[in-house]
Amino acid sequence: MAVKEVIGKYTKEQIRKAAQVKALFFDVDGVLTDGGIIYDDTGCETKRFNVKDGYIISHLRKAGILVGIITGRESKIVSNRAAELKLDFCHQGIMDKFAVFEKLVTFHKLKRKHVAYIGDDINDLKVLLNCGLSACPADAMDYLKTRVDVVTDARGGEGVAREVSDLILAAQGILDKILKP
């Protein structure tokens, strides 16, 4: 039942690609967050994460799917969130995300087609064009939306990773098992 609810809006090609995913990599600002950065009077940074994104990651990891961050900014908040979620890796301050993507693919003995990537801006484009399943949030720039496999209904910070994760888990026949009481 859940599989039909989740994957009913996707094409056969999107489902086929999601069924092959062995790893999910994502950007942070604009994907896991709304892209806003708040600084208080003392210079402390604040970000808002969606708990639904965080929750599904434990299910991805239980399913044997590698999960991690490749982001252009460095932030203690992101390190803390990655640790809390027990991500497999958290690469921050990355100017060339594609180079890191390639190293991760090689290190983990993956093929590009087995990696899903969620990004929202120009610095994500090369990875989005070279991974197996590419996705971006609903509020990404139009020139990104026209080049990815999946544009989520959710905007950045509003469950983007959850939406893509649900697609992956449903396409692999895992979501129904998770939902059984």
C-alpha positions as CSV (number, residue, x, y, z in Angstrom):
1,M,0.0,0.0,0.0
2,A,2.6,2.6,1.0
3,V,4.7,1.8,-2.0
4,K,1.9,2.8,-4.3
5,E,1.2,6.0,-2.3
6,V,4.9,7.0,-2.4
7,I,5.9,6.0,-5.9
8,G,2.6,6.6,-7.7
9,K,3.7,10.0,-8.8
10,Y,7.1,8.9,-10.2
11,T,8.0,7.6,-13.6
12,K,9.2,4.1,-14.3
13,E,12.7,5.5,-15.0
14,Q,12.8,7.4,-11.6
15,I,11.7,4.3,-9.8
16,R,14.3,2.1,-11.7
17,K,17.0,4.6,-10.7
18,A,15.9,4.7,-7.1
19,A,15.8,0.9,-6.9
20,Q,19.6,0.8,-7.7
21,V,20.6,3.3,-4.9
22,K,23.2,2.1,-2.5
23,A,24.2,5.5,-1.2
24,L,22.5,8.9,-0.6
25,F,24.7,12.0,-0.5
26,F,23.3,15.5,0.1
27,D,24.1,19.1,0.5
28,V,23.0,20.9,3.7
29,D,22.0,24.6,3.2
30,G,18.9,24.7,1.0
31,V,18.3,20.9,1.2
32,L,18.4,19.9,4.9
33,T,17.7,23.5,5.9
34,D,15.7,26.3,4.2
35,G,19.0,27.9,3.2
36,G,18.7,30.6,5.9
37,I,21.6,31.3,8.3
38,I,20.9,33.2,11.4
39,Y,23.6,34.9,13.4
40,D,23.0,36.2,16.9
41,D,24.7,39.2,18.5
42,T,27.6,37.1,19.6
43,G,28.1,35.6,16.1
44,C,26.7,32.2,17.0
45,E,25.1,30.5,13.9
46,T,21.7,28.9,14.0
47,K,20.1,26.5,11.4
48,R,16.8,24.7,11.4
49,F,16.6,21.1,10.4
50,N,13.5,19.0,9.7
51,V,13.1,16.1,12.1
52,K,11.4,14.0,9.4
53,D,14.6,14.1,7.3
54,G,16.6,13.0,10.3
55,Y,14.2,10.2,11.3
56,I,14.3,8.4,7.9
57,I,18.1,8.3,7.8
58,S,18.1,5.6,10.5
59,H,16.0,3.4,8.2
60,L,18.3,4.1,5.2
61,R,21.3,3.0,7.3
62,K,19.4,-0.1,8.6
63,A,18.8,-1.0,4.9
64,G,22.5,-0.8,4.3
65,I,22.4,2.5,2.4
66,L,25.4,4.7,2.9
67,V,24.4,8.2,3.9
68,G,26.4,11.4,4.2
69,I,26.9,15.1,3.6
70,I,29.0,17.0,1.1
71,T,28.6,20.8,1.8
72,G,30.4,23.9,0.8
73,R,30.2,25.6,4.2
74,E,31.7,24.6,7.5
75,S,29.6,24.7,10.6
76,K,29.8,23.1,14.0
77,I,26.0,22.8,13.8
78,V,26.3,20.6,10.8
79,S,29.0,18.4,12.5
80,N,26.6,18.1,15.5
81,R,23.7,17.1,13.3
82,A,25.8,14.6,11.3
83,A,27.0,13.0,14.6
84,E,23.4,12.9,16.0
85,L,22.2,11.2,12.9
86,K,25.2,8.8,12.8
87,L,25.9,9.7,9.2
88,D,28.6,7.7,7.5
89,F,30.6,10.8,6.6
90,C,30.3,14.6,6.8
91,H,32.6,16.6,4.4
92,Q,32.4,20.3,5.0
93,G,34.1,23.3,3.4
94,I,34.2,21.5,0.0
95,M,34.8,23.8,-3.0
96,D,34.9,20.9,-5.5
97,K,32.0,18.6,-4.5
98,F,32.5,16.5,-7.6
99,A,36.1,15.6,-6.6
100,V,34.8,14.5,-3.2
101,F,31.9,12.6,-4.8
102,E,34.4,10.7,-7.0
103,K,36.7,9.9,-4.1
104,L,33.7,8.6,-2.1
105,V,32.5,6.4,-5.0
106,T,35.9,4.9,-5.3
107,F,36.5,4.5,-1.6
108,H,33.2,2.8,-1.0
109,K,33.5,0.7,-4.2
110,L,30.3,2.1,-5.7
111,K,29.4,2.9,-9.2
112,R,28.0,6.4,-9.9
113,K,24.7,4.9,-10.9
114,H,24.3,3.6,-7.3
115,V,24.5,7.0,-5.7
116,A,21.6,9.4,-5.2
117,Y,22.5,13.1,-4.7
118,I,20.3,16.0,-3.5
119,G,21.6,19.5,-4.2
120,D,20.1,22.9,-4.7
121,D,22.6,25.2,-6.4
122,I,25.3,25.6,-9.1
123,N,28.0,24.0,-6.9
124,D,26.0,20.8,-6.8
125,L,25.4,20.6,-10.6
126,K,28.4,18.4,-11.6
127,V,27.5,15.8,-9.0
128,L,23.8,16.0,-10.0
129,L,24.7,15.4,-13.6
130,N,27.0,12.4,-12.8
131,C,25.1,10.4,-10.2
132,G,22.5,7.7,-10.5
133,L,19.5,9.5,-9.1
134,S,19.6,13.3,-8.9
135,A,17.2,15.4,-6.9
136,C,16.6,19.0,-5.9
137,P,14.1,20.8,-3.7
138,A,11.0,22.6,-5.2
139,D,12.6,26.0,-4.5
140,A,15.9,25.3,-6.3
141,M,16.7,27.4,-9.3
142,D,14.8,26.5,-12.5
143,Y,18.0,25.7,-14.4
144,L,18.7,23.0,-11.8
145,K,15.2,21.7,-11.8
146,T,15.4,21.0,-15.6
147,R,18.5,18.9,-15.2
148,V,17.6,16.5,-12.3
149,D,15.7,13.3,-12.2
150,V,13.4,14.4,-9.3
151,V,12.2,17.7,-8.1
152,T,10.7,17.2,-4.7
153,D,7.3,18.7,-3.7
154,A,9.1,19.9,-0.5
155,R,11.1,23.1,-0.4
156,G,14.5,23.1,1.2
157,G,14.4,22.3,4.9
158,E,10.8,21.0,4.7
159,G,11.4,17.3,4.2
160,V,13.4,17.1,0.9
161,A,15.6,14.3,2.1
162,R,12.6,12.4,3.5
163,E,10.8,12.6,0.2
164,V,13.8,11.2,-1.7
165,S,14.5,8.6,1.0
166,D,10.9,7.4,0.9
167,L,11.2,7.0,-2.9
168,I,14.4,5.0,-2.6
169,L,13.0,2.8,0.2
170,A,9.7,2.2,-1.6
171,A,11.4,1.4,-4.9
172,Q,13.6,-1.1,-3.1
173,G,10.6,-2.8,-1.4
174,I,11.8,-1.7,2.1
175,L,9.2,1.0,3.0
176,D,6.4,-1.5,3.3
177,K,8.4,-3.5,5.7
178,I,9.2,-0.4,7.8
179,L,5.6,0.5,8.0
180,K,4.4,-3.0,9.2
181,P,3.3,-2.8,12.9
